[in-house]
């Protein structure tokens, strides 16, 4: 145990040295325009999808100006030309605080629970708001770190209950229900028009640890693709999580490669069907053309529930524990499940769902449970209303503190 602790300490010290030695290119304290909002992201390129889904939302604001603050040079370079928002690279803590003071931010927005978020939270003059990067039943969507933020914006009632059930001593009044603004954005489908049904398999990745592992790629992936390809006249699309193709996990890597090979052979055998693997495409665009989704516990599943409530969903359970799955993910109670008991009959299940949809009404109720009955366009509207309200209330609270200090100290200068 002592050896492990020393190894961890040395690794952490090395990371801190590397973090501090990065040259802060693109950052100049003498060239900082006034801005109301800082969109903060401290992680590297592999997690950049967490930030990029929010960029169009903030780009569309016409009255609150936003600056993107990143902490790693690779992330900064990856964002060059990718957004109309100004992006600043600020690797050093002291420069971050200087930036915050100079820019006079009124709100700092966080899209994940990265470890350097706590450096940013040192700044006292802005309201700190966590917005996360999707709505999902994954355990990682709820963290004790939620206590650190002034407000936590969530999609709807399901997220409120998720926090209340998982975090002790957490004040749920800090949760603000805003829907999912990304689902209001136009997303063009990368798929051509097709006369038959489109079946999409969109698995997630294996997560940071076993508790966060919801992927089906290694346990069911190839058989899911085979069952989908067996449907007469159907088009099969494979859209994995961005981190699946580069996964170091041997099982996920093997499953992904087998899926890619199987789809390539099917596409070559019958080019008219349009089978395709689209790992780099916009999943929201693909969902627009998806008539049946097979996916894991993830934000993609719930995005499909919102965007296409009339289109069936099949949910994968790598642990084959239906009771636990339903407890963790309410949507599991209203959709067919792929597990070790049902995988062999998946082709029959898919055929039945394409023929009739007995779960449609139940899914509609769950859509409201997850997204508060918000129709397209309303999430964005509510998001900006709540953000402006949080800024206004925090500004007022700062004013109260300032007046209290004057009364207490007698300093009227």
Buried (B, 14 or more C-beta within 10 A) or exposed (E): EEEEEEEEEEEEEEEEEEBEEBEBEBBEEEEBEEBBBBBBBBBBEEBBBBBBBBBBBBEEBEEBBBBBBBBBBBBBBBBEEEBEBBBBBBBBBEBBBBBBEBBEBBBBBBBBBBEBBEBBBEBEEBBBBBBBBBBBBBBBBBBEBBEBBBBBBBBBBBBBEBBEEBBEEBEEEBBBBBBBBBBBBEBEBBBEEBEBBBBBBBBBBBBEEEEBBBBBBBBBBBBBBBBBBBBEEBBBBBBBBBBBBEBEBEBBBBBBEBBBEBBEEBBEEEEEBBBBBBBEBBBBBBBBBBBBBBBBBBBBBBBBBBBBBEBBBBBBBBEBEBEEBBEBBBBBBBBBBBBEEBBEEBBEBBBBBBEEBEBEEEBBEBBBBBBBEBEEEBBBBBBBEBBBEBBEEBBEEBEEEEEEEEEEEEEEE
